[in-house]
Amino acid sequence: MDKLFQSFHQVDSKRNRNVEGTGLGLAISKQLVTLMHGHIRVESEYEKGSRFSFEIPQFVINSQPSIEVEKDKPKTAGLFCTNPYLAKHMREMLEQLNVKCLTMTKREDLTLLLENDAEFLFIELADNNYASITNDFITSHPSITGVWIAEFGTKLQPSQENIITVNKPLYIMDLSKILAHEDLYSGDDYLKDSFEFIAPDAEILIVDDNEPNLMVAKGILAPLQMKIDTASGGKQAIEMISKKHYDLVFMDHMMPELDGIETTRIIRRLHEDYDNVPIIALTANVMEETRAMFLVEGMNDFVAKPIELKIMLSKLKQWLPAQKLQKIEHSDEQEKEKRERLDRLSNEIEIPMLDVKSALILAGNETLFWEIVKEFAKTIPQKAALIQQHFDEKSWKKYTIETHALKSFAKQVGALELSELAARMEKAGNDNDTNFILANHDIMLEKYRAYEPILEQYLTDPTETKKPKQDYDEAKIRDVLENMLEAIDNLDIDTMDQVVEGLDGMMFPPEQETCFIQLKDAIERLDVENCETIIKEWKGKINEV
């Protein structure tokens, strides 16, 4: 016990190779507690267990009570919970708030809520069975507010109006707001600390194979005045950091060829000057094991997709060198005006099948919101065709990567139902559940393509004259494809873009239209190898005509 808080190493690493850790955890904990003028200790009884505890001195900076407990109007709440520690903690907090807690384990217990005039029912979602037991009851009793207690980082949107969700850890301040029927995330929570600093000298690299994600990240960070470079893949990122030193790197997790983890390994192994540069994962997978994997593989932190302004700002504030940050002041009135403007816009802008308010909150401003909407609308044909191609070829890994990207982008634009379905398709791809993919692929693409006619009006300026389509010209297409191959050999990006623009207004047979969409997408992603494959396939289809 005397040695527990000292650094140590495994005596026989070969025999203990399956045992994780190096024995530094408690030593680091002691250092942290000591730096805060505290004490850490352990009590242990053989074959009974050990109890670790610490004390840290704190100052009371405000004697004004944070919570006013209503003694005269006691409330009643039900609790469905399998975790004994959470159940005990919930009961203690509810009792402190003068709430009678009814512990429940089965459907029949729900009648107690009616007998005791209960206003709330708390349900731990770790046991999915509890949700199925309680949902019908809550739906049929609108006077009772259901509170789903979800795991940290989980985002759920119940369809019932009288159900709200909260994430662990749940504090007594949160409970107080819920019991007062206040919105837990209301007010300026999503705007607080917005742009309280700028960083004009900071050099940032954002790595993502998906152009919309790069656009969103750059748009969100634009007010910070940072010098932002982007890379469309791992190979390009490695080339860029070889030529320039960045203060921070945002690294997409799922990318074709080199994914984010492989790219990070190479950077950490071959570029010593990047040993202390923060690499932050951009990911739509926020499971606990995924987070642990990022840290083990050399990343410092992660940002969940779809990217939220407040989260992105907090990570930059945490990881950028302090000397790069310049504090700026915002008055409460400015923050209030911004919040009111977003609230007003969310009521004024009506787009079928889009949750405009959630999209505006994620974007943080109206300009970026409309850019995201336009980009989403513009990419529907090519992205849907790409997903269909991977489906037809049974390229399930590529299919999973594309549905992963769709999940994030759909959420960013407010297409929540589509995002949820894409998430389920991605999970099926990761689980090799091809039966689920086969059963739901057409449904997902139908939902996706349904946005094309809805959003078409936002793609063009109403004053702009639409160019008429060119007639199909086989000879011209053959010449253009030859020019494209030459441009690819010379890595002449400008010519490649010009070739695509030249074909953009032509009418193609359906099978060639697919080739054009795929080629356009490959050029945007600078996927030279795939460009050559598509051109070869396109030529074959021309010969069949």
Buried (B, 14 or more C-beta within 10 A) or exposed (E): EEEBBEBEEEEEEEEEEEEEEEBEEBBEBBBEBEEEEBEBBEEEEEEEEEEEEBEEEEEEEEEEEEEEEEEEEEBBBBBBBEBEEBBEBBBEBBEEBBBEBBEBEEEEBBEBBEEBEBBBBBBBBBBEEBBEBBBEBBBEBEEBBBBBBBBEBEEBEBEEEBBBBBBBEBEBEBBBBBBEEEEBEEEEEBBEBBBEBBBEBBBBBBBBBBBBBBBBBBBBBBBBBBBBBBBBBBBBBBEBBEEEEBBBBBBBBBBBEBBBBEBBBBBBEEBEEBEEBBBBBBBBBBEEEBBEBBEEBBBBBBBBBBBBBBBBBBBBBEBBEEEBBEEEEBEEEEBEEBBEEBEEBBEEBEBEBBBBBBBBBBBBBEEBBEBBBBBBBBBBBBBBBBBBBBBEEEEBEBBBBBBBBBBBBBBBBBBBEBBBBBBBBBBBBBEEBBEBBEEBBEEBBEBBEBBBEBBEEEEEEEEEEEEEEEEEEEEBBBEBBEBBBEBBEEEBEEBBBBBBEBBEEBEBEEEBBBBBBBBBBBBBBBBBEBBBEBBEBBBEBBEEE
